[in-house]
Amino acid sequence: RVVHINTKVTPQLSSDYIKAIVFDQYNQAWIGTGLGLNCMSISDGTFFTLDHVYPNITTFYINTLYRDGNGSLWVGTQEEGLYKMNLKSKIVEKIDLLPLPINTISSIVSNSVGNLIVTTNRGVVFYDVSTNQGILRSNLDGLPTNQYMTNAVAQVGDNLYLGSYKGLITFNEGNKQEQGIRMPKIILSGIAIANLDEAQTSELLQFRNLNTQDQIKLKH
């Protein structure tokens, strides 16, 4: 039997453009659409209102959903960033993956230790959920692109697979260099010494052009 649920027969569904679906431990389906987040009972198909949820992610364009093992639903949006909802309390918090703003979230998956791998409009973010710290990997690190397809990511052991606009990208978290990801060279662009101004510091440097040096030598 085929059941077709759409906005014509079920006005509680916010949009017919379904982007992502996950199931929780409470026998509910969470449905991300082009016009917000929806919640449906699996047993009878009833839709629940989420008007009390704040911030009101029920109106956002949702790209991807991910349910972790700690009872949280991660919601990746287009232009509005990343959110985490406690599935029991329905409390929502905005997650800043990095100090710099990240607006678009394409995919979310976890690795073997429970941390998140998130594809974004700036590249791939490896997010430590215990410390709330993220590390960005982008085209500056050797990845061929910063643009990834929605819900096109998979983690198998240490191997990460990413679907992009430039084909399939795969690398191993344990040894990125072996998988063709070039780690960026560190370039020294300047040095500061306490209690010395720029001219005084420059006089102490044996080599003025820092970005050509592997070591810093000071006159003493």
C-alpha positions in Angstrom: 0.0 0.0 0.0 1.3 3.4 -1.0 0.5 6.4 1.2 1.2 9.8 -0.2 1.6 12.5 2.4 1.7 16.1 1.1 0.6 19.6 2.1 -2.7 19.2 0.3 -3.9 16.3 2.4 -1.8 17.1 5.5 -1.6 20.8 6.1 0.6 20.3 9.1 3.4 19.3 6.8 5.3 22.5 6.2 6.5 21.7 2.6 6.4 19.0 0.0 10.1 19.4 -0.7 11.5 16.7 1.6 15.2 16.9 2.2 16.0 14.6 5.1 14.4 12.0 7.4 15.6 10.4 10.6 13.9 8.4 13.3 14.2 8.8 17.1 13.9 6.6 20.1 10.3 7.9 20.7 8.8 6.3 17.6 8.8 9.6 15.8 10.1 10.6 12.3 11.8 14.0 12.0 11.4 15.4 8.5 13.5 18.2 7.2 12.0 20.2 4.4 12.6 23.3 2.3 10.4 25.2 4.8 11.3 23.9 8.2 11.4 20.9 10.5 8.4 18.5 11.0 7.7 15.7 13.5 5.4 12.8 12.7 4.3 9.8 14.8 5.2 6.6 13.1 2.4 4.7 14.7 -0.5 6.8 13.4 1.0 9.4 11.1 0.0 12.3 13.3 2.0 15.5 12.9 3.1 17.4 16.0 3.4 21.2 16.1 6.8 22.6 16.9 5.7 26.2 17.4 7.2 26.2 21.0 10.7 25.3 19.7 13.1 28.2 20.0 15.1 29.2 18.0 12.3 28.6 15.5 14.0 26.2 13.2 10.6 25.2 11.9 10.8 27.9 9.3 14.4 27.2 8.1 15.5 25.6 4.8 16.9 22.3 6.1 19.5 20.4 4.2 20.4 17.5 6.5 19.5 15.8 9.8 21.6 13.6 12.0 20.6 11.8 15.2 23.5 11.0 17.6 23.8 8.4 20.3 23.2 10.9 23.1 19.6 11.8 22.3 20.2 14.8 20.2 19.1 15.8 16.7 21.5 17.8 14.7 19.9 20.1 12.1 21.9 21.4 9.2 20.4 24.3 7.3 20.9 26.4 4.2 22.2 29.9 5.2 21.2 29.6 8.9 24.0 27.3 10.2 23.9 24.3 12.5 21.5 23.5 15.4 21.2 20.8 18.0 17.9 19.8 19.5 17.5 17.7 22.7 14.9 15.1 21.6 13.4 14.8 25.1 13.2 18.4 26.1 13.0 19.9 22.6 15.5 22.5 23.7 17.4 23.9 20.7 20.8 25.5 20.7 22.8 27.1 17.9 26.2 25.5 17.3 29.2 27.5 16.2 31.5 25.0 14.6 34.3 27.6 14.2 35.0 31.2 15.3 34.3 32.3 11.7 30.7 32.1 10.5 29.5 29.0 8.7 26.1 29.4 7.1 25.4 26.3 5.0 25.5 22.8 6.3 25.4 20.0 3.6 25.9 16.8 5.5 26.6 15.4 9.0 28.0 12.1 10.1 29.9 10.9 13.2 33.3 9.1 13.3 34.4 6.1 15.4 34.8 8.1 18.6 31.5 10.0 18.3 32.8 13.3 17.0 31.1 14.9 14.0 32.2 15.4 10.4 30.3 18.2 8.9 30.4 19.4 5.2 29.9 23.1 5.0 30.1 26.0 2.6 33.7 26.6 3.8 34.9 22.9 3.6 34.9 20.0 5.9 34.7 20.6 9.7 35.9 17.9 12.2 33.9 18.8 15.3 34.8 17.6 18.8 31.5 17.4 20.7 33.2 17.1 24.1 35.2 20.3 23.7 33.0 22.2 21.2 36.1 22.8 19.1 36.2 22.4 15.3 39.0 21.9 12.8 38.4 23.1 9.2 39.8 21.2 6.2 39.4 23.0 2.8 40.9 23.5 -0.6 43.8 25.2 1.1 44.6 21.8 2.6 44.6 20.1 -0.8 40.9 19.2 -1.0 39.7 19.7 -4.6 36.7 21.8 -3.6 34.8 23.4 -0.7 31.4 22.6 -2.2 29.7 19.3 -1.3 26.5 17.6 -2.2 23.7 17.4 0.3 23.6 14.2 2.4 26.6 12.7 0.5 29.0 11.7 3.2 29.8 8.3 4.8 32.3 7.2 7.4 33.6 3.6 7.4 36.2 3.1 10.1 38.8 5.8 9.5 37.8 6.2 5.9 35.7 9.2 5.0 33.8 9.4 1.7 32.5 12.8 0.4 30.3 13.5 -2.6 31.2 16.8 -4.2 30.6 18.8 -7.3 34.0 17.6 -8.5 33.5 13.8 -7.9 34.0 11.5 -5.0 36.6 12.4 -2.4 38.0 9.8 0.0 40.7 10.0 2.6 41.8 8.4 5.8 41.5 10.4 9.0 44.5 8.7 10.5 46.9 9.6 7.6 45.6 12.3 5.4 48.8 12.6 3.4 48.6 9.0 2.1 45.1 9.7 0.8 46.3 12.7 -1.3 45.4 15.5 1.0 48.3 18.0 1.1 48.7 19.4 4.6 49.5 23.2 4.3 53.0 24.5 4.8 53.3 26.8 7.8 54.6 30.2 6.7 56.0 32.7 9.2 54.8 36.2 8.3 56.0 38.1 11.4 57.3 37.9 14.9 56.5 40.0 18.0 58.8 40.3 21.1 57.4 41.7 24.3 58.5 45.3 25.2 60.0 45.8 21.7 58.5 47.7 18.8 58.5 46.4 15.2 61.8 48.3 14.3 63.6 46.9 17.3 62.4 43.4 16.7 63.5 43.6 13.1 67.0 44.6 14.2 67.3 41.4 16.2 66.4 39.1 13.3 69.3 37.5 11.5 67.1 36.9 8.4 64.5 39.5 7.5 62.5 37.4 5.1 60.8 35.0 7.5 58.7 33.0 5.0 61.9 31.5 3.4 63.3 30.2 6.7 62.8 26.9 8.6 64.3 28.4 11.8 64.3 31.8 13.5 67.6 33.1 14.6 68.1 36.1 16.8 71.2 38.2 17.2 72.5 38.1 20.8 
